[in-house]
Amino acid sequence: MKLSKLSCALLFLGLITIPYLQAQEVDKDYFINPINPGTRNYLAGNFAELRPNHFHTGLDFKTGGQEGASILAAADGWVHRIKISSFGYGNVIYLKHPNGMITLYGHLRNFNKELSDYMRKKMYDAKAIDLEIYPEPGELPVKQGQKIADSGNTGGSGGPHLHFEIRDSLDRAMDPLLFGFSDIVDRTAPVPQSIAIVPLNIDSRVNGKFARLEVSPVASGSNYRLPSEVKITGKVGIEIRSYDQLDGASNRNGFPTFELTEDTVTVLNLTVDKVDFNFTRQFLQHTYQNRYTKLYYQKNLKFDFINPKSEDAGHLALEPGVKKEYKLKLIDAYGNTRQISFTLQGQDMETNVNDGVAPSKASLNYINNILKIKAPISPKGGLAKFEVGSNSFEMLPAYQDANSRTYLWDMEFGIPEKIDICTEILLPGINALIPAGKETSYSEQNLQMNFSRETVLDNFFLRVSQTGPATSPKLIVNSSQEYLWNAVNILWKVPAYSGNKERSHAYYTSGNSKSFLGGTWTGDTLNFNTRSLGEISILQDTKKPTIQVIRVNSSDMRFVIRDDLSGIDTYEAYVNGKWILMRYEYKQAVIWSEKLENQPFKGEVLLKVTDKAGNTAEWKGTIG
């Protein structure tokens, strides 16, 4: 059955208004503000804000740079989950409510007395330094407005604040600002910083070139527009770098909604109002380098943000000579709106294109499945020869000017081992195609890489090399700008390695930064997993952690513990052979005792601190 244009328009209107309908159905009086309700509050971060590798999934309430603000239950309910950890959310409480929703309160300094006593007893019973408990429903009830904790700076917090989330019954994070909170004031519209127009396939061009074009919008009244029209060939997509601010706050936040229109007809709506934690790492594909939001459909991306539900959503294409006016609206949770206008014009594919400064030598760039080669003009001619297996393919430049020539090769067609561009021979260094959705293994001398069905989100072109001396070997896998959805398993045989294997592990290395990946040895082979791409090294850590006493007395034990490479793994303290709970704040490198009973410490003290490489340091003393 064919749908009329009016029917299609009504259907699409229904689709794009779904997020707003959901917002209207929310009971805005159900939750109170968890901190200083009824007085004006300020946010350091909000929902859908872009973070280095994830969406921010809640609100960060400012606490004046101090710890100790009273944290209140946002609604009646019970403690559904409670955790003490040195990392992540730190000390965190999850409350479940009769409406099926969950609220989360993170980076807490302390729980209230009832919850503190409850967790301390559980930790002593388990002899655990970190612990997560799921109490029985109704075991720990709370009333709306009841104090449940003090605000803090625990876990991965960058400063004192309260991290607050609202989740649905399926544990998906929702935008808390949909639920009211009128004591947060926002009358300020989002601000655009840059728009990118990007080619979406090998036949796409932006101003004649296969390259992303980033343009800074200029002010036009209270809105913005791009300073000049952009010519396009084939399908292109729009990306936006932008931010929002709340009244009375200088920090930059995110916002949920982007709406793109073509000559007044809405062609795309992207609203981030709910985040499924099962797919949160796909944020890295949803954005470009964690900075630009992609406003177009991407195959295999599991986020459900875009309407219409079409593989062509946001894929813009114009016939040669056709000119269209586009408007991109940026809409925050309070409805404040900013608009950017721009003009696109379709043009024929061109082969003579001004491509800027001539390169001194050929360069290779990998853009999704496209291999792009830019080389200086050669008097020997412009024909390039691509050798793929036993086959050879000749190709003219996709476009050129008086100084340079550009070739484009679709690696889905085959992976070239060698490319002759007349002036030089290029070796692309692509080892294998790793298909999405399939278990795949890649092997070469001394190396095996095992990819699960969920390691890569899209077809992945593996580039791997082994470098470095035998005493400190390195493995280079693609680049740090690329990412994996889930970990790849690597078996790396290094027969010439002479280090202490019990203390040698894989590390992700970037400049002076070294992050422990771990691994286990079987003979000369190190077996480890990683989601990080770039440089991986085998490093030896034989140095024990350091222990520095702050104070040790009958009331309190407090130490500074540090490790210079692999990092602190475990720590345990005993007084006269009795295990003592020690809490850890890694940002200050401090551990401190927490008694189960209010009895003075007395007798022989033993503290053991072990790093991730297995080195253990001990401190012994006596409390008289």
Secondary structure as the mmCIF struct_conf table of DSSP 4:
data_model
#
loop_
_struct_conf.conf_type_id
_struct_conf.id
_struct_conf.beg_label_comp_id
_struct_conf.beg_label_asym_id
_struct_conf.beg_label_seq_id
_struct_conf.end_label_comp_id
_struct_conf.end_label_asym_id
_struct_conf.end_label_seq_id
HELX_LH_PP_P HELX_LH_PP_P1 LYS A 2 SER A 4
HELX_RH_AL_P HELX_RH_AL_P1 LYS A 5 ILE A 16
TURN_TY1_P TURN_TY1_P1 THR A 17 THR A 17
HELX_RH_AL_P HELX_RH_AL_P2 ILE A 18 GLU A 25
BEND BEND1 VAL A 26 VAL A 26
TURN_TY1_P TURN_TY1_P2 LYS A 28 ASP A 29
BEND BEND2 TYR A 30 TYR A 30
BEND BEND3 PRO A 34 ASN A 36
TURN_TY1_P TURN_TY1_P3 PRO A 37 GLY A 38
BEND BEND4 THR A 39 THR A 39
STRN STRN1 ASN A 41 ASN A 41
STRN STRN2 LEU A 43 GLY A 45
TURN_TY1_P TURN_TY1_P4 PHE A 47 ALA A 48
STRN STRN3 LEU A 50 LEU A 50
BEND BEND5 PRO A 52 HIS A 54
STRN STRN4 PHE A 55 PHE A 55
BEND BEND6 GLY A 58 GLY A 58
STRN STRN5 LEU A 59 LYS A 62
TURN_TY1_P TURN_TY1_P5 GLY A 64 GLY A 65
BEND BEND7 GLU A 67 GLU A 67
STRN STRN6 SER A 70 LEU A 72
BEND BEND8 ALA A 74 ASP A 76
STRN STRN7 GLY A 77 ILE A 84
BEND BEND9 SER A 86 PHE A 87
TURN_TY1_P TURN_TY1_P6 GLY A 88 TYR A 89
STRN STRN8 ASN A 91 LYS A 96
TURN_TY1_P TURN_TY1_P7 PRO A 98 ASN A 99
BEND BEND10 GLY A 100 GLY A 100
STRN STRN9 ILE A 102 PHE A 111
HELX_RH_AL_P HELX_RH_AL_P3 LYS A 113 ALA A 126
TURN_TY1_P TURN_TY1_P8 LYS A 127 LYS A 127
BEND BEND11 ILE A 129 ASP A 130
STRN STRN10 LEU A 131 ILE A 133
HELX_LH_PP_P HELX_LH_PP_P2 PRO A 135 GLU A 136
TURN_TY1_P TURN_TY1_P9 PRO A 137 GLY A 138
BEND BEND12 GLU A 139 LEU A 140
STRN STRN11 PRO A 141 VAL A 142
TURN_TY1_P TURN_TY1_P10 GLN A 144 GLY A 145
STRN STRN12 LYS A 147 SER A 151
STRN STRN13 GLY A 152 GLY A 152
TURN_TY1_P TURN_TY1_P11 GLY A 155 GLY A 156
BEND BEND13 GLY A 158 PRO A 160
STRN STRN14 HIS A 161 ARG A 167
TURN_TY1_P TURN_TY1_P12 SER A 169 LEU A 170
STRN STRN15 ALA A 173 MET A 174
HELX_RH_3T_P HELX_RH_3T_P1 PRO A 176 PHE A 179
TURN_TY1_P TURN_TY1_P13 SER A 182 ASP A 183
STRN STRN16 ILE A 184 ILE A 184
STRN STRN17 VAL A 191 PRO A 199
BEND BEND14 ASN A 201 ASN A 201
TURN_TY1_P TURN_TY1_P14 ILE A 202 ASP A 203
STRN STRN18 ARG A 205 VAL A 206
TURN_TY1_P TURN_TY1_P15 ASN A 207 GLY A 208
STRN STRN19 LYS A 209 LYS A 209
BEND BEND15 PHE A 210 ALA A 211
STRN STRN20 LEU A 213 VAL A 215
STRN STRN21 VAL A 218 SER A 220
TURN_TY1_P TURN_TY1_P16 GLY A 221 SER A 222
STRN STRN22 ASN A 223 ARG A 225
BEND BEND16 PRO A 227 SER A 228
STRN STRN23 VAL A 230 THR A 233
BEND BEND17 GLY A 234 GLY A 234
STRN STRN24 VAL A 236 TYR A 243
STRN STRN25 ASP A 244 ASP A 244
TURN_TY1_P TURN_TY1_P17 ASP A 247 GLY A 248
BEND BEND18 ASN A 251 ASN A 251
STRN STRN26 ASN A 253 ASN A 253
BEND BEND19 PRO A 256 PRO A 256
STRN STRN27 THR A 257 GLU A 262
TURN_TY1_P TURN_TY1_P18 ASP A 263 THR A 264
STRN STRN28 VAL A 265 THR A 271
STRN STRN29 LYS A 274 VAL A 275
HELX_RH_3T_P HELX_RH_3T_P2 PHE A 277 GLN A 282
HELX_RH_AL_P HELX_RH_AL_P4 PHE A 283 HIS A 286
STRN STRN30 THR A 287 TYR A 288
TURN_TY1_P TURN_TY1_P19 GLN A 289 ARG A 291
STRN STRN31 TYR A 292 LYS A 294
BEND BEND20 TYR A 296 TYR A 296
TURN_TY1_P TURN_TY1_P20 LYS A 299 ASN A 300
STRN STRN32 ILE A 306 ASN A 307
BEND BEND21 PRO A 308 PRO A 308
TURN_TY1_P TURN_TY1_P21 GLU A 311 GLY A 314
STRN STRN33 LEU A 316 LEU A 316
TURN_TY1_P TURN_TY1_P22 PRO A 320 GLY A 321
STRN STRN34 LYS A 323 ILE A 331
TURN_TY1_P TURN_TY1_P23 ALA A 333 TYR A 334
STRN STRN35 THR A 337 GLY A 346
BEND BEND22 THR A 351 THR A 351
STRN STRN36 ASN A 352 ASN A 352
BEND BEND23 GLY A 356 VAL A 357
HELX_LH_PP_P HELX_LH_PP_P3 ALA A 358 PRO A 359
BEND BEND24 SER A 360 LYS A 361
STRN STRN37 SER A 363 ILE A 367
TURN_TY1_P TURN_TY1_P24 ASN A 368 ASN A 369
STRN STRN38 ILE A 370 PRO A 376
TURN_TY1_P TURN_TY1_P25 PRO A 379 LYS A 380
BEND BEND25 GLY A 382 GLY A 382
STRN STRN39 ALA A 384 VAL A 388
TURN_TY1_P TURN_TY1_P26 GLY A 389 SER A 390
STRN STRN40 ASN A 391 MET A 395
BEND BEND26 ALA A 398 ALA A 398
STRN STRN41 TYR A 399 GLN A 400
BEND BEND27 ALA A 402 ASN A 403
STRN STRN42 SER A 404 ASP A 410
TURN_TY1_P TURN_TY1_P27 MET A 411 GLU A 412
BEND BEND28 PHE A 413 PHE A 413
BEND BEND29 GLU A 417 GLU A 417
STRN STRN43 LYS A 418 ASP A 420
BEND BEND30 CYS A 422 THR A 423
STRN STRN44 ILE A 425 LEU A 426
STRN STRN45 ALA A 432 ILE A 434
TURN_TY1_P TURN_TY1_P28 ALA A 436 GLY A 437
BEND BEND31 LYS A 438 LYS A 438
STRN STRN46 THR A 440 GLU A 444
TURN_TY1_P TURN_TY1_P29 GLN A 445 ASN A 446
STRN STRN47 LEU A 447 PHE A 451
TURN_TY1_P TURN_TY1_P30 ARG A 453 GLU A 454
BEND BEND32 THR A 455 THR A 455
BEND BEND33 LEU A 457 ASP A 458
STRN STRN48 PHE A 460 LEU A 462
STRN STRN49 VAL A 464 THR A 467
BEND BEND34 GLY A 468 GLY A 468
TURN_TY1_P TURN_TY1_P31 ALA A 470 THR A 471
BEND BEND35 SER A 472 SER A 472
STRN STRN50 LYS A 474 VAL A 477
BEND BEND36 ASN A 478 ASN A 478
TURN_TY1_P TURN_TY1_P32 SER A 480 GLN A 481
BEND BEND37 GLU A 482 GLU A 482
BEND BEND38 TRP A 485 ASN A 486
HELX_LH_PP_P HELX_LH_PP_P4 ALA A 487 ALA A 487
STRN STRN51 VAL A 488 LYS A 493
TURN_TY1_P TURN_TY1_P33 PRO A 495 ALA A 496
BEND BEND39 GLY A 499 GLY A 499
HELX_RH_3T_P HELX_RH_3T_P3 LYS A 501 ARG A 503
STRN STRN52 SER A 504 SER A 510
TURN_TY1_P TURN_TY1_P34 GLY A 511 ASN A 512
STRN STRN53 SER A 513 GLY A 518
STRN STRN54 THR A 520 THR A 522
TURN_TY1_P TURN_TY1_P35 GLY A 523 ASP A 524
STRN STRN55 THR A 525 THR A 530
BEND BEND40 ARG A 531 ARG A 531
STRN STRN56 GLY A 534 GLN A 540
HELX_LH_PP_P HELX_LH_PP_P5 LYS A 543 PRO A 545
STRN STRN57 THR A 546 VAL A 552
BEND BEND41 ASN A 553 SER A 555
STRN STRN58 MET A 557 ARG A 562
BEND BEND42 ASP A 564 SER A 566
STRN STRN59 ILE A 568 VAL A 575
TURN_TY1_P TURN_TY1_P36 ASN A 576 GLY A 577
STRN STRN60 LYS A 578 GLU A 585
TURN_TY1_P TURN_TY1_P37 TYR A 586 ALA A 589
STRN STRN61 VAL A 590 GLU A 594
BEND BEND43 LEU A 596 ASN A 598
STRN STRN62 GLY A 603 ASP A 611
TURN_TY1_P TURN_TY1_P38 LYS A 612 ALA A 613
BEND BEND44 GLY A 614 GLY A 614
STRN STRN63 THR A 616 ILE A 623
#
